[in-house]
Every structure is written in structure tokens, then in C-alpha cells.
Amino acid sequence: AEAGTRKLTRYAKRRWQEHPARKVAKWERKDIKARANVDFQKMASDHPELASNPLSRVQQKWKLKRRYSKEAKAAAKQSAKAARKPLPLRELRPVGRRSL
């Protein structure tokens, strides 16, 4: 029972801590879709021949989504690389009895 309780509390705490990150990921996905839609509408108005075939429209939209997701991944990787710092080394302490 204790192990189950500990597991449940760890799970709940992790879910609580990850909530902002999940929200950000959700909004990034929505942003990618919205930007793809805007660019597609702009492209369709500039090039009416794209609007003729629904398959070509879908294909163009997929390409835009892929491009935006690649850009988002590259930006995330770059920011993670910039934020990375060397971790301080912890002192190793013997386990068990202390020797004075």
C-alpha cells in the first residue's frame, strides 16, 4: 500500500509539474497549424492554380506544417543548447556509518 501511495504521489507531482510544458507544446502545435493556414491562404491568393486541385492544396499544407515543425524543433534545440550549463559535481559521501 505504501509503495502504491508513493507511486501515485510521484505520478501526481510529475503531472502537476509537467502541466505548463504540455500547455506550451499544445499552443506550439496550434501556432504551427495557424501559421500554415495563413501562409497557405496567402499562397492560394497569389497563385490561383494551387486552388484548383484539393490534393495539391493538402500537399502544400503538409509541406508548410513540416517546415514549421522543423523550424520549431531547431529553435527548441538551439535554446536548450544555450540554456545548458555544466552541472556542479557533488561530493561523494560514504553510505552508512560516519567515520570521524
Buried (B, 14 or more C-beta within 10 A) or exposed (E): EEEEEEEEEEEEEEEEEEEEEEEEEEEBBEEBBEBBEEBBEEBBEEEEEBEEEEEEBEEBBEEBBEBBBEEBEEEEEEEEEEEEEEEEEEEEEEEEEEEE
